[in-house]
Amino acid sequence: MSKSIFASKTFWANTISMVLELSGLLVSVVPVGSLTVATNALNIALRMVTSKSVTLLPSRPPDAA
């Protein structure tokens, strides 16, 4: 059974990374491109511990007919 994408650690890690990159908050602290490398490493680590698939839409229960 799959879980909601909003329960996915990978989804939230990528979302936070995207917001930080687009906001430019880390430009003075982190060298250009470092956030991309860090996000890639985090994605690999999360993929190693992930066992469930995710879905955007809730699954429908089978028809009882």
C-alpha positions, -999 to 999 in steps of 0.1 A, spaced: 0 0 0 13 34 -9 14 65 14 5 101 8 33 121 -7 28 145 22 40 118 45 72 114 25 105 125 40 120 128 5 92 151 -6 97 174 24 135 174 21 132 184 -16 106 210 -9 127 226 19 158 225 -4 139 242 -32 125 269 -10 159 277 4 175 278 -30 148 300 -45 147 323 -15 185 330 -17 188 329 21 219 307 20 238 326 -8 261 344 17 267 312 37 268 283 12 288 283 -20 268 281 -52 260 245 -61 266 231 -26 229 229 -18 224 208 -50 251 184 -39 237 182 -4 202 176 -17 214 148 -40 232 132 -11 201 135 11 180 120 -16 203 90 -19 203 84 18 165 87 21 161 63 -9 181 37 10 157 37 39 125 41 19 104 10 13 69 24 4 58 41 -28 39 74 -26 8 87 -44 -6 121 -50 -42 109 -49 -57 87 -21 -64 52 -33 -100 42 -37 -112 12 -19 -124 -16 -42 -161 -14 -51 -182 -35 -28 -205 -45 -57 
